[in-house]
Amino acid sequence: MTQKKWIGVDLDGTLAESVVGNRAQYSIGEAIEPMLNRVKKWIDDGQFEVKIFTARAADNKQINGIQRWLDDNGIGGCKITNQKDADMVAIFDNISIRVEENTGKICDECIGFLNAGNVKFNSLANQANFVAPRFAGALYSRETLTDC
């Protein structure tokens, strides 16, 4: 029996509102209704399995809280993971950057997003230690960008 192809959906900032502050690590925000409705439609359609694709899954202490949130929001049957595999067909995530397959080209809009300083930090310590990389300029000529 072959495993069903699946869609990964990030939790924080994609399916649930981001929570900031001291309790952010163990708090999950309110559902983002358009994304929650989209996930429910995918589940109802049954073409793909939907998995919650979150870095939180690396911490076993977080799994019960995530599962409770999923149950409370009507999608309790979704598996929780932080690992990709060959059956994953798409990732929906608020911090992903699109790269054209087999070329390394980054889309113009994504470069603009990065150059505007839209980098997510999960703690003030991470933000304080971050040295802004140069995402555009000489590194990205027309040959290294793609439309997406």
BAKE-840535 format. One record per atom (N, C-alpha, C, O): atom name; residue in one letter; x, y, z. Coordinates in steps of 0.1 Angstrom, whole numbers, plus 5000, padded with zeros to 4 digits. Example, Ala and Ser with C-alpha at 12.3 -4.5 7.8 and 13.67 -1.06 7.14 Angstrom:
BEGIN
PT   atome   residu      x      y      z
PT       N        A   5132   4943   5078
PT      CA        A   5123   4955   5078
PT       C        A   5132   4967   5078
PT       O        A   5142   4967   5085
PT       N        S   5128   4978   5071
PT      CA        S   5137   4989   5071
PT       C        S   5129   5000   5079
PT       O        S   5134   5011   5080
//
This chain:
BEGIN
PT   atome   residu      x      y      z
PT       N        M   5008   4988   5000
PT      CA        M   5000   5000   5000
PT       C        M   5009   5012   5000
PT       O        M   5018   5014   5008
PT       N        T   5006   5021   4991
PT      CA        T   5014   5034   4990
PT       C        T   5009   5044   4999
PT       O        T   4996   5045   5002
PT       N        Q   5018   5052   5005
PT      CA        Q   5013   5063   5013
PT       C        Q   5007   5074   5005
PT       O        Q   5011   5077   4994
PT       N        K   4997   5081   5010
PT      CA        K   4990   5091   5004
PT       C        K   4999   5104   5003
PT       O        K   5006   5107   5012
PT       N        K   4998   5111   4992
PT      CA        K   5006   5123   4990
PT       C        K   5000   5133   5000
PT       O        K   4988   5132   5004
PT       N        W   5008   5143   5005
PT      CA        W   5003   5152   5015
PT       C        W   5007   5166   5013
PT       O        W   5017   5169   5007
PT       N        I   5000   5175   5020
PT      CA        I   5002   5189   5020
PT       C        I   5007   5193   5034
PT       O        I   5000   5189   5044
PT       N        G   5018   5200   5035
PT      CA        G   5022   5205   5049
PT       C        G   5017   5219   5051
PT       O        G   5018   5228   5042
PT       N        V   5011   5221   5063
PT      CA        V   5006   5234   5067
PT       C        V   5013   5238   5079
PT       O        V   5011   5232   5090
PT       N        D   5020   5249   5079
PT      CA        D   5027   5255   5091
PT       C        D   5016   5259   5101
PT       O        D   5005   5263   5097
PT       N        L   5020   5259   5114
PT      CA        L   5010   5263   5124
PT       C        L   5011   5278   5127
PT       O        L   5002   5285   5123
PT       N        D   5022   5283   5133
PT      CA        D   5023   5296   5138
PT       C        D   5024   5306   5126
PT       O        D   5034   5305   5118
PT       N        G   5015   5316   5125
PT      CA        G   5015   5326   5115
PT       C        G   5009   5322   5102
PT       O        G   5008   5330   5093
PT       N        T   5005   5309   5101
PT      CA        T   4999   5304   5089
PT       C        T   4985   5299   5091
PT       O        T   4975   5303   5086
PT       N        L   4984   5289   5100
PT      CA        L   4971   5283   5104
PT       C        L   4966   5290   5117
PT       O        L   4954   5291   5119
PT       N        A   4975   5294   5126
PT      CA        A   4971   5301   5138
PT       C        A   4979   5314   5139
PT       O        A   4990   5316   5134
PT       N        E   4973   5324   5145
PT      CA        E   4979   5337   5146
PT       C        E   4992   5336   5154
PT       O        E   4992   5328   5164
PT       N        S   5002   5343   5151
PT      CA        S   5015   5343   5158
PT       C        S   5013   5349   5172
PT       O        S   5005   5358   5174
PT       N        V   5019   5343   5182
PT      CA        V   5019   5348   5196
PT       C        V   5033   5353   5199
PT       O        V   5043   5346   5196
PT       N        V   5034   5364   5205
PT      CA        V   5047   5370   5208
PT       C        V   5048   5372   5223
PT       O        V   5038   5372   5230
PT       N        G   5060   5373   5228
PT      CA        G   5062   5375   5242
PT       C        G   5067   5363   5249
PT       O        G   5071   5353   5243
PT       N        N   5067   5363   5263
PT      CA        N   5073   5353   5271
PT       C        N   5066   5339   5269
PT       O        N   5073   5329   5271
PT       N        R   5053   5339   5267
PT      CA        R   5046   5327   5266
PT       C        R   5044   5321   5252
PT       O        R   5037   5311   5250
PT       N        A   5051   5327   5242
PT      CA        A   5049   5323   5228
PT       C        A   5053   5309   5226
PT       O        A   5047   5302   5218
PT       N        Q   5063   5304   5233
PT      CA        Q   5068   5291   5230
PT       C        Q   5057   5280   5232
PT       O        Q   5056   5270   5225
PT       N        Y   5048   5282   5242
PT      CA        Y   5038   5272   5245
PT       C        Y   5024   5276   5243
PT       O        Y   5014   5269   5246
PT       N        S   5022   5288   5237
PT      CA        S   5009   5293   5234
PT       C        S   5006   5292   5219
PT       O        S   5016   5295   5211
PT       N        I   4994   5289   5215
PT      CA        I   4991   5289   5201
PT       C        I   4979   5299   5199
PT       O        I   4970   5299   5207
PT       N        G   4981   5307   5189
PT      CA        G   4971   5318   5187
PT       C        G   4958   5313   5182
PT       O        G   4956   5301   5180
PT       N        E   4949   5323   5179
PT      CA        E   4936   5320   5174
PT       C        E   4937   5315   5160
PT       O        E   4947   5318   5153
PT       N        A   4928   5307   5155
PT      CA        A   4928   5302   5142
PT       C        A   4927   5313   5132
PT       O        A   4920   5323   5134
PT       N        I   4934   5312   5121
PT      CA        I   4933   5321   5109
PT       C        I   4922   5315   5100
PT       O        I   4925   5305   5093
PT       N        E   4910   5320   5101
PT      CA        E   4898   5314   5095
PT       C        E   4900   5310   5080
PT       O        E   4896   5299   5076
PT       N        P   4905   5319   5071
PT      CA        P   4907   5315   5057
PT       C        P   4915   5303   5055
PT       O        P   4912   5294   5047
PT       N        M   4926   5302   5063
PT      CA        M   4935   5290   5062
PT       C        M   4928   5278   5068
PT       O        M   4929   5267   5062
PT       N        L   4922   5280   5079
PT      CA        L   4915   5268   5086
PT       C        L   4904   5263   5076
PT       O        L   4903   5251   5075
PT       N        N   4897   5272   5070
PT      CA        N   4887   5267   5060
PT       C        N   4893   5260   5049
PT       O        N   4887   5250   5044
PT       N        R   4904   5265   5044
PT      CA        R   4911   5258   5033
PT       C        R   4915   5244   5037
PT       O        R   4914   5235   5029
PT       N        V   4921   5243   5049
PT      CA        V   4925   5230   5053
PT       C        V   4913   5220   5054
PT       O        V   4914   5209   5050
PT       N        K   4902   5225   5060
PT      CA        K   4890   5217   5061
PT       C        K   4886   5212   5047
PT       O        K   4881   5201   5046
PT       N        K   4886   5221   5037
PT      CA        K   4882   5218   5024
PT       C        K   4891   5207   5018
PT       O        K   4886   5197   5012
PT       N        W   4904   5208   5020
PT      CA        W   4914   5198   5015
PT       C        W   4911   5184   5022
PT       O        W   4911   5174   5015
PT       N        I   4908   5185   5035
PT      CA        I   4905   5172   5042
PT       C        I   4892   5166   5036
PT       O        I   4892   5154   5033
PT       N        D   4882   5174   5034
PT      CA        D   4869   5170   5029
PT       C        D   4871   5164   5014
PT       O        D   4865   5154   5011
PT       N        D   4879   5171   5006
PT      CA        D   4881   5167   4993
PT       C        D   4888   5153   4992
PT       O        D   4885   5145   4983
PT       N        G   4897   5151   5002
PT      CA        G   4903   5137   5003
PT       C        G   4914   5134   4993
PT       O        G   4919   5123   4993
PT       N        Q   4918   5144   4984
PT      CA        Q   4928   5141   4974
PT       C        Q   4942   5139   4981
PT       O        Q   4950   5131   4977
PT       N        F   4944   5148   4991
PT      CA        F   4957   5148   4998
PT       C        F   4954   5147   5013
PT       O        F   4944   5152   5018
PT       N        E   4964   5141   5020
PT      CA        E   4964   5141   5034
PT       C        E   4969   5155   5038
PT       O        E   4977   5161   5031
PT       N        V   4965   5161   5049
PT      CA        V   4970   5173   5054
PT       C        V   4977   5170   5067
PT       O        V   4972   5164   5076
PT       N        K   4990   5175   5068
PT      CA        K   4998   5174   5080
PT       C        K   5002   5188   5085
PT       O        K   5004   5197   5077
PT       N        I   5002   5189   5098
PT      CA        I   5006   5202   5104
PT       C        I   5022   5201   5104
PT       O        I   5027   5192   5111
PT       N        F   5028   5209   5097
PT      CA        F   5043   5209   5094
PT       C        F   5048   5221   5103
PT       O        F   5049   5232   5098
PT       N        T   5053   5218   5115
PT      CA        T   5057   5228   5124
PT       C        T   5070   5225   5131
PT       O        T   5072   5213   5135
PT       N        A   5079   5235   5134
PT      CA        A   5091   5232   5141
PT       C        A   5088   5228   5156
PT       O        A   5096   5222   5162
PT       N        R   5076   5232   5160
PT      CA        R   5072   5228   5174
PT       C        R   5072   5213   5176
PT       O        R   5074   5208   5187
PT       N        A   5070   5205   5165
PT      CA        A   5070   5190   5166
PT       C        A   5083   5185   5171
PT       O        A   5084   5173   5175
PT       N        A   5094   5192   5170
PT      CA        A   5107   5188   5175
PT       C        A   5107   5186   5190
PT       O        A   5116   5180   5196
PT       N        D   5098   5193   5197
PT      CA        D   5097   5193   5211
PT       C        D   5085   5184   5215
PT       O        D   5073   5189   5214
PT       N        N   5087   5172   5220
PT      CA        N   5076   5163   5223
PT       C        N   5066   5169   5233
PT       O        N   5055   5165   5234
PT       N        K   5071   5178   5242
PT      CA        K   5062   5184   5251
PT       C        K   5052   5193   5245
PT       O        K   5042   5197   5251
PT       N        Q   5053   5197   5232
PT      CA        Q   5044   5205   5225
PT       C        Q   5033   5198   5218
PT       O        Q   5023   5203   5215
PT       N        I   5035   5185   5216
PT      CA        I   5026   5177   5207
PT       C        I   5011   5177   5213
PT       O        I   5002   5179   5206
PT       N        N   5010   5175   5226
PT      CA        N   4996   5175   5232
PT       C        N   4989   5188   5230
PT       O        N   4977   5188   5228
PT       N        G   4996   5199   5232
PT      CA        G   4990   5212   5231
PT       C        G   4986   5215   5216
PT       O        G   4975   5220   5214
PT       N        I   4994   5211   5207
PT      CA        I   4991   5212   5193
PT       C        I   4979   5204   5189
PT       O        I   4969   5208   5183
PT       N        Q   4979   5191   5194
PT      CA        Q   4967   5182   5191
PT       C        Q   4954   5188   5197
PT       O        Q   4944   5187   5191
PT       N        R   4955   5193   5209
PT      CA        R   4943   5199   5216
PT       C        R   4938   5211   5207
PT       O        R   4926   5212   5205
PT       N        W   4947   5219   5202
PT      CA        W   4944   5231   5194
PT       C        W   4937   5226   5181
PT       O        W   4927   5231   5177
PT       N        L   4943   5215   5175
PT      CA        L   4937   5210   5163
PT       C        L   4923   5204   5165
PT       O        L   4914   5207   5158
PT       N        D   4921   5197   5176
PT      CA        D   4908   5192   5180
PT       C        D   4898   5203   5182
PT       O        D   4887   5202   5177
PT       N        D   4902   5213   5190
PT      CA        D   4893   5224   5193
PT       C        D   4889   5232   5180
PT       O        D   4879   5238   5180
PT       N        N   4897   5231   5169
PT      CA        N   4894   5238   5157
PT       C        N   4889   5229   5146
PT       O        N   4888   5233   5134
PT       N        G   4885   5217   5149
PT      CA        G   4878   5208   5140
PT       C        G   4887   5201   5130
PT       O        G   4882   5196   5120
PT       N        I   4900   5200   5133
PT      CA        I   4909   5193   5123
PT       C        I   4918   5183   5131
PT       O        I   4930   5182   5128
PT       N        G   4912   5177   5141
PT      CA        G   4920   5169   5150
PT       C        G   4926   5156   5144
PT       O        G   4935   5150   5150
PT       N        G   4921   5153   5132
PT      CA        G   4927   5141   5125
PT       C        G   4940   5143   5118
PT       O        G   4946   5134   5113
PT       N        C   4945   5156   5118
PT      CA        C   4957   5159   5111
PT       C        C   4969   5154   5119
PT       O        C   4970   5155   5131
PT       N        K   4979   5148   5112
PT      CA        K   4991   5144   5118
PT       C        K   5000   5156   5120
PT       O        K   4998   5166   5114
PT       N        I   5009   5155   5129
PT      CA        I   5018   5166   5133
PT       C        I   5033   5161   5130
PT       O        I   5037   5151   5134
PT       N        T   5040   5169   5122
PT      CA        T   5054   5166   5119
PT       C        T   5062   5178   5117
PT       O        T   5058   5189   5116
PT       N        N   5075   5176   5117
PT      CA        N   5085   5186   5113
PT       C        N   5095   5180   5103
PT       O        N   5105   5186   5101
PT       N        Q   5090   5170   5096
PT      CA        Q   5099   5163   5086
PT       C        Q   5092   5162   5072
PT       O        Q   5081   5159   5071
PT       N        K   5100   5165   5062
PT      CA        K   5095   5164   5048
PT       C        K   5099   5150   5044
PT       O        K   5107   5143   5050
PT       N        D   5091   5145   5034
PT      CA        D   5095   5132   5028
PT       C        D   5090   5133   5013
PT       O        D   5085   5143   5008
PT       N        A   5093   5122   5006
PT      CA        A   5090   5122   4991
PT       C        A   5075   5123   4988
PT       O        A   5071   5126   4977
PT       N        D   5066   5121   4998
PT      CA        D   5052   5122   4995
PT       C        D   5046   5136   4997
PT       O        D   5034   5138   4994
PT       N        M   5054   5145   5002
PT      CA        M   5049   5159   5004
PT       C        M   5049   5166   4991
PT       O        M   5058   5165   4983
PT       N        V   5037   5172   4988
PT      CA        V   5036   5179   4975
PT       C        V   5036   5194   4976
PT       O        V   5039   5201   4965
PT       N        A   5034   5200   4988
PT      CA        A   5034   5214   4989
PT       C        A   5035   5218   5004
PT       O        A   5031   5210   5013
PT       N        I   5041   5229   5006
PT      CA        I   5042   5235   5020
PT       C        I   5035   5249   5020
PT       O        I   5038   5257   5011
PT       N        F   5026   5251   5029
PT      CA        F   5020   5264   5031
PT       C        F   5026   5270   5044
PT       O        F   5023   5264   5054
PT       N        D   5034   5280   5043
PT      CA        D   5041   5285   5054
PT       C        D   5043   5300   5052
PT       O        D   5046   5305   5041
PT       N        N   5042   5308   5063
PT      CA        N   5043   5323   5062
PT       C        N   5057   5327   5060
PT       O        N   5059   5339   5057
PT       N        I   5067   5319   5061
PT      CA        I   5081   5324   5060
PT       C        I   5089   5316   5049
PT       O        I   5101   5318   5048
PT       N        S   5082   5309   5041
PT      CA        S   5089   5302   5030
PT       C        S   5092   5311   5019
PT       O        S   5085   5321   5016
PT       N        I   5103   5308   5012
PT      CA        I   5107   5316   5000
PT       C        I   5107   5306   4988
PT       O        I   5113   5296   4988
PT       N        R   5100   5310   4978
PT      CA        R   5099   5302   4966
PT       C        R   5111   5302   4958
PT       O        R   5117   5312   4954
PT       N        V   5116   5290   4954
PT      CA        V   5127   5288   4946
PT       C        V   5123   5279   4934
PT       O        V   5117   5268   4936
PT       N        E   5126   5283   4922
PT      CA        E   5122   5275   4910
PT       C        E   5130   5262   4910
PT       O        E   5142   5262   4912
PT       N        E   5123   5251   4908
PT      CA        E   5129   5238   4908
PT       C        E   5140   5237   4898
PT       O        E   5140   5241   4886
PT       N        N   5151   5231   4903
PT      CA        N   5163   5228   4895
PT       C        N   5171   5240   4889
PT       O        N   5179   5238   4880
PT       N        T   5168   5252   4894
PT      CA        T   5175   5263   4889
PT       C        T   5181   5272   4899
PT       O        T   5191   5279   4897
PT       N        G   5176   5271   4912
PT      CA        G   5181   5280   4922
PT       C        G   5176   5294   4921
PT       O        G   5180   5302   4929
PT       N        K   5167   5297   4911
PT      CA        K   5162   5310   4910
PT       C        K   5152   5313   4920
PT       O        K   5143   5305   4923
PT       N        I   5152   5325   4926
PT      CA        I   5143   5330   4936
PT       C        I   5134   5340   4929
PT       O        I   5138   5348   4921
PT       N        C   5121   5339   4933
PT      CA        C   5111   5348   4926
PT       C        C   5114   5363   4930
PT       O        C   5118   5366   4941
PT       N        D   5110   5372   4921
PT      CA        D   5112   5386   4923
PT       C        D   5105   5391   4936
PT       O        D   5111   5398   4944
PT       N        E   5093   5387   4938
PT      CA        E   5085   5391   4950
PT       C        E   5091   5387   4962
PT       O        E   5091   5394   4973
PT       N        C   5097   5375   4962
PT      CA        C   5104   5370   4974
PT       C        C   5116   5378   4978
PT       O        C   5119   5380   4989
PT       N        I   5124   5381   4968
PT      CA        I   5135   5390   4970
PT       C        I   5131   5403   4976
PT       O        I   5137   5408   4985
PT       N        G   5120   5409   4971
PT      CA        G   5115   5422   4976
PT       C        G   5111   5420   4991
PT       O        G   5113   5429   4999
PT       N        F   5105   5409   4994
PT      CA        F   5100   5406   5007
PT       C        F   5112   5405   5017
PT       O        F   5112   5411   5028
PT       N        L   5123   5398   5012
PT      CA        L   5135   5397   5021
PT       C        L   5142   5410   5022
PT       O        L   5146   5414   5033
PT       N        N   5143   5418   5011
PT      CA        N   5150   5431   5012
PT       C        N   5142   5441   5020
PT       O        N   5149   5450   5025
PT       N        A   5129   5439   5022
PT      CA        A   5122   5448   5031
PT       C        A   5124   5445   5045
PT       O        A   5118   5452   5054
PT       N        G   5132   5435   5048
PT      CA        G   5135   5432   5062
PT       C        G   5124   5423   5069
PT       O        G   5123   5423   5081
PT       N        N   5117   5416   5061
PT      CA        N   5106   5407   5066
PT       C        N   5111   5394   5070
PT       O        N   5108   5384   5065
PT       N        V   5120   5394   5080
PT      CA        V   5126   5382   5085
PT       C        V   5119   5379   5099
PT       O        V   5119   5388   5107
PT       N        K   5115   5367   5101
PT      CA        K   5108   5364   5113
PT       C        K   5118   5359   5124
PT       O        K   5127   5351   5121
PT       N        F   5116   5364   5136
PT      CA        F   5124   5360   5147
PT       C        F   5115   5354   5158
PT       O        F   5105   5359   5161
PT       N        N   5119   5342   5163
PT      CA        N   5111   5336   5173
PT       C        N   5115   5340   5187
PT       O        N   5109   5336   5197
PT       N        S   5125   5349   5189
PT      CA        S   5129   5354   5202
PT       C        S   5137   5367   5200
PT       O        S   5142   5369   5189
PT       N        L   5137   5375   5210
PT      CA        L   5145   5387   5209
PT       C        L   5159   5384   5209
PT       O        L   5167   5392   5202
PT       N        A   5164   5373   5215
PT      CA        A   5178   5369   5214
PT       C        A   5182   5366   5200
PT       O        A   5193   5370   5196
PT       N        N   5173   5359   5193
PT      CA        N   5176   5356   5179
PT       C        N   5177   5369   5171
PT       O        N   5186   5370   5162
PT       N        Q   5168   5378   5173
PT      CA        Q   5168   5391   5166
PT       C        Q   5181   5399   5169
PT       O        Q   5187   5405   5160
PT       N        A   5185   5399   5181
PT      CA        A   5197   5407   5185
PT       C        A   5210   5401   5179
PT       O        A   5219   5408   5176
PT       N        N   5210   5388   5177
PT      CA        N   5222   5381   5171
PT       C        N   5222   5381   5156
PT       O        N   5231   5375   5150
PT       N        F   5211   5386   5150
PT      CA        F   5210   5384   5135
PT       C        F   5218   5395   5128
PT       O        F   5216   5407   5132
PT       N        V   5226   5392   5119
PT      CA        V   5233   5401   5110
PT       C        V   5226   5400   5096
PT       O        V   5226   5390   5090
PT       N        A   5219   5411   5092
PT      CA        A   5211   5411   5080
PT       C        A   5220   5407   5068
PT       O        A   5229   5414   5065
PT       N        P   5216   5396   5061
PT      CA        P   5223   5392   5049
PT       C        P   5219   5401   5038
PT       O        P   5209   5408   5038
PT       N        R   5227   5401   5027
PT      CA        R   5224   5409   5015
PT       C        R   5217   5399   5006
PT       O        R   5223   5390   5000
PT       N        F   5203   5401   5005
PT      CA        F   5195   5392   4997
PT       C        F   5195   5396   4982
PT       O        F   5191   5388   4974
PT       N        A   5198   5408   4980
PT      CA        A   5197   5413   4966
PT       C        A   5210   5419   4961
PT       O        A   5221   5415   4965
PT       N        G   5209   5429   4953
PT      CA        G   5221   5436   4948
PT       C        G   5228   5427   4938
PT       O        G   5222   5420   4930
PT       N        A   5241   5427   4939
PT      CA        A   5250   5420   4929
PT       C        A   5247   5405   4929
PT       O        A   5250   5398   4919
PT       N        L   5243   5400   4940
PT      CA        L   5241   5385   4941
PT       C        L   5230   5380   4932
PT       O        L   5230   5369   4928
PT       N        Y   5220   5389   4929
PT      CA        Y   5208   5385   4921
PT       C        Y   5207   5393   4909
PT       O        Y   5201   5404   4909
PT       N        S   5211   5387   4898
PT      CA        S   5209   5393   4885
PT       C        S   5196   5388   4879
PT       O        S   5190   5379   4885
PT       N        R   5192   5392   4868
PT      CA        R   5180   5388   4861
PT       C        R   5180   5373   4859
PT       O        R   5170   5366   4859
PT       N        E   5192   5367   4857
PT      CA        E   5193   5352   4855
PT       C        E   5191   5344   4868
PT       O        E   5188   5332   4867
PT       N        T   5191   5350   4879
PT      CA        T   5189   5343   4892
PT       C        T   5175   5345   4897
PT       O        T   5172   5339   4908
PT       N        L   5167   5353   4891
PT      CA        L   5153   5355   4896
PT       C        L   5143   5349   4886
PT       O        L   5146   5346   4875
PT       N        T   5132   5345   4892
PT      CA        T   5121   5340   4884
PT       C        T   5108   5346   4888
PT       O        T   5107   5351   4900
PT       N        D   5098   5346   4880
PT      CA        D   5085   5350   4883
PT       C        D   5077   5339   4890
PT       O        D   5079   5327   4885
PT       N        C   5070   5341   4900
PT      CA        C   5062   5331   4906
PT       C        C   5048   5335   4910
PT       O        C   5040   5327   4915
//
